[in-house]
Amino acid sequence: MTSHWSMTPRGDMEDVEILPLKEVELRYLAYALSIYPNNREKLAKSLGISLRTLFRKLEVLQKSHPS
């Protein structure tokens, strides 16, 4: 999926692709996981979520974006 936009002379945006919030969350989770690949506790803390919530989200990520 490619996101792009341009401003018209009036300042309106054209050709804006809005991703579903769930997709944005999963992409950010994948990014954060690349920063703390071996430390789930630190990852959860940096995201401001519990370890249990992190594991649930990782399960969703794995199902929707298999390796």
N, C-alpha and C positions, 0 to 999 in steps of 0.2 A: 504494500500500500504506500502510495506516495502522497505526501502532503505538500501543497504549494498554494501560494496566494499572491495576488498583486493588488495594488491600490489603484483605484480609478482616480481621475482628477478631483472628484468630490470627496475622496477619502473612504469610499466603500470598498469592502473586500470582495473580490471575485474569485470563483473557483476554489472556495474553501472546502476542504474535506474535514468534517468533524468525526473523530473516532468515538466510538462508544466509551464511556468512562471505564467500564470493566476492562476494555482492551488497553487503555492508557495505564491503568493500574497494573495489569499483567506485564506490560512492557517495562514499566518502571521497576517492578519486582525483579524481572530478569536482569535489568541493569544493576540494581542493588546487589543481587546475588553474585554478580561478577566482581564486585568490590570486596565482599566478604564470603568467598566461596566455601570456606571451611569453618566458619564461626556463626552458627545459626543464632546463638544468643545475642551476639553483637549486632547481627543483622536485624533481628527483631527490635532490639533497643533503638537502633538508629532509625527504624521506620516508625517507632512509637506504637508498636503493637505487641501483644503477648506472643510467647513462643508457640502456644497452641494455635493462635490465629495465623501465625506465619506458616506453620505446617499445613494448615487447611488451604491457605493461598498457594503454597508450593504444589500441593496436590492438584489444584485447579490448573495451575500453570503447566504442569507436566501433562495433564490430559488434553489441554487445548493447544500446546506447542510441543509435541513429542520430539525428542532428539533425533 
